[in-house]
Amino acid sequence: MVPVRCCLGCRQRESKDLLLRVVAENNRAVLDDSATLPGRGAYVHRNAECVEASLGTKAWPRALREPRLDLEELTLLVHNEEHTKKNRLNG
């Protein structure tokens, strides 16, 4: 049985395999694609909508128990997803 986690963006419960794990490392949110980095993890769906929704709240600092958390890597992920989506639509 696969563990179930909650997406910080849409709050839906989903199989852990379908979500992106993020951990706090040196006050930064770091993507953990291999799900092997140590420490507390939080999860979000692998789409720009959920990541963007999660960035508009205090969900990440609370979930990772890191009050001064730099979310730059997650912000870049949203911009890259949007850029990729536009490229697919245009051509």
PyMOL CGO cylinders between C-alpha atoms (Angstrom):
from pymol import cmd
from pymol.cgo import CYLINDER

trace = [
    CYLINDER, 0.00, 0.00, 0.00, 1.39, 3.38, -1.06, 0.3, 1, 1, 1, 1, 1, 1,
    CYLINDER, 1.39, 3.38, -1.06, 1.43, 6.14, 1.59, 0.3, 1, 1, 1, 1, 1, 1,
    CYLINDER, 1.43, 6.14, 1.59, -1.00, 9.04, 1.11, 0.3, 1, 1, 1, 1, 1, 1,
    CYLINDER, -1.00, 9.04, 1.11, -0.02, 12.69, 1.59, 0.3, 1, 1, 1, 1, 1, 1,
    CYLINDER, -0.02, 12.69, 1.59, -1.86, 16.02, 1.38, 0.3, 1, 1, 1, 1, 1, 1,
    CYLINDER, -1.86, 16.02, 1.38, -1.03, 18.63, -1.29, 0.3, 1, 1, 1, 1, 1, 1,
    CYLINDER, -1.03, 18.63, -1.29, -0.27, 22.03, 0.25, 0.3, 1, 1, 1, 1, 1, 1,
    CYLINDER, -0.27, 22.03, 0.25, -1.80, 23.77, -2.77, 0.3, 1, 1, 1, 1, 1, 1,
    CYLINDER, -1.80, 23.77, -2.77, -5.22, 22.15, -3.22, 0.3, 1, 1, 1, 1, 1, 1,
    CYLINDER, -5.22, 22.15, -3.22, -5.37, 20.19, 0.07, 0.3, 1, 1, 1, 1, 1, 1,
    CYLINDER, -5.37, 20.19, 0.07, -6.38, 16.98, -1.72, 0.3, 1, 1, 1, 1, 1, 1,
    CYLINDER, -6.38, 16.98, -1.72, -5.03, 13.69, -0.47, 0.3, 1, 1, 1, 1, 1, 1,
    CYLINDER, -5.03, 13.69, -0.47, -3.03, 11.79, -3.06, 0.3, 1, 1, 1, 1, 1, 1,
    CYLINDER, -3.03, 11.79, -3.06, -0.61, 8.92, -3.37, 0.3, 1, 1, 1, 1, 1, 1,
    CYLINDER, -0.61, 8.92, -3.37, 2.87, 9.98, -2.27, 0.3, 1, 1, 1, 1, 1, 1,
    CYLINDER, 2.87, 9.98, -2.27, 4.23, 8.85, -5.66, 0.3, 1, 1, 1, 1, 1, 1,
    CYLINDER, 4.23, 8.85, -5.66, 2.16, 11.47, -7.50, 0.3, 1, 1, 1, 1, 1, 1,
    CYLINDER, 2.16, 11.47, -7.50, 3.34, 14.42, -5.41, 0.3, 1, 1, 1, 1, 1, 1,
    CYLINDER, 3.34, 14.42, -5.41, 6.54, 16.43, -5.33, 0.3, 1, 1, 1, 1, 1, 1,
    CYLINDER, 6.54, 16.43, -5.33, 8.39, 16.35, -2.00, 0.3, 1, 1, 1, 1, 1, 1,
    CYLINDER, 8.39, 16.35, -2.00, 10.00, 19.52, -0.68, 0.3, 1, 1, 1, 1, 1, 1,
    CYLINDER, 10.00, 19.52, -0.68, 12.31, 19.75, 2.34, 0.3, 1, 1, 1, 1, 1, 1,
    CYLINDER, 12.31, 19.75, 2.34, 13.90, 22.64, 4.22, 0.3, 1, 1, 1, 1, 1, 1,
    CYLINDER, 13.90, 22.64, 4.22, 17.67, 22.83, 3.89, 0.3, 1, 1, 1, 1, 1, 1,
    CYLINDER, 17.67, 22.83, 3.89, 19.58, 25.83, 5.28, 0.3, 1, 1, 1, 1, 1, 1,
    CYLINDER, 19.58, 25.83, 5.28, 16.40, 27.95, 5.41, 0.3, 1, 1, 1, 1, 1, 1,
    CYLINDER, 16.40, 27.95, 5.41, 15.62, 27.16, 1.75, 0.3, 1, 1, 1, 1, 1, 1,
    CYLINDER, 15.62, 27.16, 1.75, 12.85, 25.05, 0.26, 0.3, 1, 1, 1, 1, 1, 1,
    CYLINDER, 12.85, 25.05, 0.26, 14.59, 22.36, -1.81, 0.3, 1, 1, 1, 1, 1, 1,
    CYLINDER, 14.59, 22.36, -1.81, 12.93, 19.99, -4.27, 0.3, 1, 1, 1, 1, 1, 1,
    CYLINDER, 12.93, 19.99, -4.27, 13.49, 16.36, -3.32, 0.3, 1, 1, 1, 1, 1, 1,
    CYLINDER, 13.49, 16.36, -3.32, 12.79, 14.41, -6.53, 0.3, 1, 1, 1, 1, 1, 1,
    CYLINDER, 12.79, 14.41, -6.53, 14.32, 11.21, -5.18, 0.3, 1, 1, 1, 1, 1, 1,
    CYLINDER, 14.32, 11.21, -5.18, 12.50, 11.51, -1.81, 0.3, 1, 1, 1, 1, 1, 1,
    CYLINDER, 12.50, 11.51, -1.81, 15.73, 10.69, 0.00, 0.3, 1, 1, 1, 1, 1, 1,
    CYLINDER, 15.73, 10.69, 0.00, 16.81, 13.99, 1.55, 0.3, 1, 1, 1, 1, 1, 1,
    CYLINDER, 16.81, 13.99, 1.55, 16.74, 14.01, 5.34, 0.3, 1, 1, 1, 1, 1, 1,
    CYLINDER, 16.74, 14.01, 5.34, 14.31, 16.07, 7.35, 0.3, 1, 1, 1, 1, 1, 1,
    CYLINDER, 14.31, 16.07, 7.35, 10.66, 16.95, 7.41, 0.3, 1, 1, 1, 1, 1, 1,
    CYLINDER, 10.66, 16.95, 7.41, 9.02, 16.93, 4.01, 0.3, 1, 1, 1, 1, 1, 1,
    CYLINDER, 9.02, 16.93, 4.01, 5.92, 18.62, 2.62, 0.3, 1, 1, 1, 1, 1, 1,
    CYLINDER, 5.92, 18.62, 2.62, 4.13, 17.72, -0.58, 0.3, 1, 1, 1, 1, 1, 1,
    CYLINDER, 4.13, 17.72, -0.58, 2.53, 19.47, -3.55, 0.3, 1, 1, 1, 1, 1, 1,
    CYLINDER, 2.53, 19.47, -3.55, 1.12, 18.30, -6.88, 0.3, 1, 1, 1, 1, 1, 1,
    CYLINDER, 1.12, 18.30, -6.88, 3.50, 18.59, -9.83, 0.3, 1, 1, 1, 1, 1, 1,
    CYLINDER, 3.50, 18.59, -9.83, 1.58, 21.40, -11.50, 0.3, 1, 1, 1, 1, 1, 1,
    CYLINDER, 1.58, 21.40, -11.50, 1.94, 25.16, -11.49, 0.3, 1, 1, 1, 1, 1, 1,
    CYLINDER, 1.94, 25.16, -11.49, -1.56, 25.75, -10.14, 0.3, 1, 1, 1, 1, 1, 1,
    CYLINDER, -1.56, 25.75, -10.14, -0.98, 23.85, -6.90, 0.3, 1, 1, 1, 1, 1, 1,
    CYLINDER, -0.98, 23.85, -6.90, 2.54, 25.20, -6.38, 0.3, 1, 1, 1, 1, 1, 1,
    CYLINDER, 2.54, 25.20, -6.38, 1.34, 28.76, -6.97, 0.3, 1, 1, 1, 1, 1, 1,
    CYLINDER, 1.34, 28.76, -6.97, -1.63, 28.30, -4.62, 0.3, 1, 1, 1, 1, 1, 1,
    CYLINDER, -1.63, 28.30, -4.62, 0.68, 26.99, -1.90, 0.3, 1, 1, 1, 1, 1, 1,
    CYLINDER, 0.68, 26.99, -1.90, 3.00, 29.99, -2.27, 0.3, 1, 1, 1, 1, 1, 1,
    CYLINDER, 3.00, 29.99, -2.27, 0.18, 32.42, -1.49, 0.3, 1, 1, 1, 1, 1, 1,
    CYLINDER, 0.18, 32.42, -1.49, -0.16, 31.11, 2.05, 0.3, 1, 1, 1, 1, 1, 1,
    CYLINDER, -0.16, 31.11, 2.05, 2.08, 30.41, 5.03, 0.3, 1, 1, 1, 1, 1, 1,
    CYLINDER, 2.08, 30.41, 5.03, 1.70, 26.69, 4.39, 0.3, 1, 1, 1, 1, 1, 1,
    CYLINDER, 1.70, 26.69, 4.39, 5.35, 25.96, 3.55, 0.3, 1, 1, 1, 1, 1, 1,
    CYLINDER, 5.35, 25.96, 3.55, 6.97, 27.56, 6.63, 0.3, 1, 1, 1, 1, 1, 1,
    CYLINDER, 6.97, 27.56, 6.63, 4.34, 25.92, 8.83, 0.3, 1, 1, 1, 1, 1, 1,
    CYLINDER, 4.34, 25.92, 8.83, 4.59, 22.46, 7.23, 0.3, 1, 1, 1, 1, 1, 1,
    CYLINDER, 4.59, 22.46, 7.23, 8.40, 22.45, 7.22, 0.3, 1, 1, 1, 1, 1, 1,
    CYLINDER, 8.40, 22.45, 7.22, 8.63, 24.17, 10.63, 0.3, 1, 1, 1, 1, 1, 1,
    CYLINDER, 8.63, 24.17, 10.63, 10.99, 26.78, 9.22, 0.3, 1, 1, 1, 1, 1, 1,
    CYLINDER, 10.99, 26.78, 9.22, 9.67, 30.32, 9.91, 0.3, 1, 1, 1, 1, 1, 1,
    CYLINDER, 9.67, 30.32, 9.91, 12.16, 32.11, 7.64, 0.3, 1, 1, 1, 1, 1, 1,
    CYLINDER, 12.16, 32.11, 7.64, 11.94, 29.89, 4.59, 0.3, 1, 1, 1, 1, 1, 1,
    CYLINDER, 11.94, 29.89, 4.59, 13.26, 31.00, 1.18, 0.3, 1, 1, 1, 1, 1, 1,
    CYLINDER, 13.26, 31.00, 1.18, 10.78, 29.76, -1.45, 0.3, 1, 1, 1, 1, 1, 1,
    CYLINDER, 10.78, 29.76, -1.45, 12.77, 30.87, -4.51, 0.3, 1, 1, 1, 1, 1, 1,
    CYLINDER, 12.77, 30.87, -4.51, 13.18, 27.34, -5.89, 0.3, 1, 1, 1, 1, 1, 1,
    CYLINDER, 13.18, 27.34, -5.89, 9.42, 26.77, -5.78, 0.3, 1, 1, 1, 1, 1, 1,
    CYLINDER, 9.42, 26.77, -5.78, 8.78, 30.13, -7.43, 0.3, 1, 1, 1, 1, 1, 1,
    CYLINDER, 8.78, 30.13, -7.43, 11.18, 29.19, -10.24, 0.3, 1, 1, 1, 1, 1, 1,
    CYLINDER, 11.18, 29.19, -10.24, 9.37, 25.89, -10.63, 0.3, 1, 1, 1, 1, 1, 1,
    CYLINDER, 9.37, 25.89, -10.63, 6.09, 27.73, -11.24, 0.3, 1, 1, 1, 1, 1, 1,
    CYLINDER, 6.09, 27.73, -11.24, 7.68, 30.03, -13.83, 0.3, 1, 1, 1, 1, 1, 1,
    CYLINDER, 7.68, 30.03, -13.83, 9.34, 27.09, -15.62, 0.3, 1, 1, 1, 1, 1, 1,
    CYLINDER, 9.34, 27.09, -15.62, 6.05, 25.15, -15.71, 0.3, 1, 1, 1, 1, 1, 1,
    CYLINDER, 6.05, 25.15, -15.71, 4.21, 28.16, -17.15, 0.3, 1, 1, 1, 1, 1, 1,
    CYLINDER, 4.21, 28.16, -17.15, 6.93, 28.73, -19.75, 0.3, 1, 1, 1, 1, 1, 1,
    CYLINDER, 6.93, 28.73, -19.75, 6.83, 25.06, -20.78, 0.3, 1, 1, 1, 1, 1, 1,
    CYLINDER, 6.83, 25.06, -20.78, 3.03, 25.14, -21.03, 0.3, 1, 1, 1, 1, 1, 1,
    CYLINDER, 3.03, 25.14, -21.03, 3.14, 28.25, -23.26, 0.3, 1, 1, 1, 1, 1, 1,
    CYLINDER, 3.14, 28.25, -23.26, 5.73, 26.64, -25.53, 0.3, 1, 1, 1, 1, 1, 1,
    CYLINDER, 5.73, 26.64, -25.53, 3.57, 23.53, -25.93, 0.3, 1, 1, 1, 1, 1, 1,
    CYLINDER, 3.57, 23.53, -25.93, 0.55, 25.63, -26.85, 0.3, 1, 1, 1, 1, 1, 1,
    CYLINDER, 0.55, 25.63, -26.85, 2.48, 27.74, -29.36, 0.3, 1, 1, 1, 1, 1, 1,
    CYLINDER, 2.48, 27.74, -29.36, 4.18, 25.08, -31.11, 0.3, 1, 1, 1, 1, 1, 1,
]
cmd.load_cgo(trace, "trace")
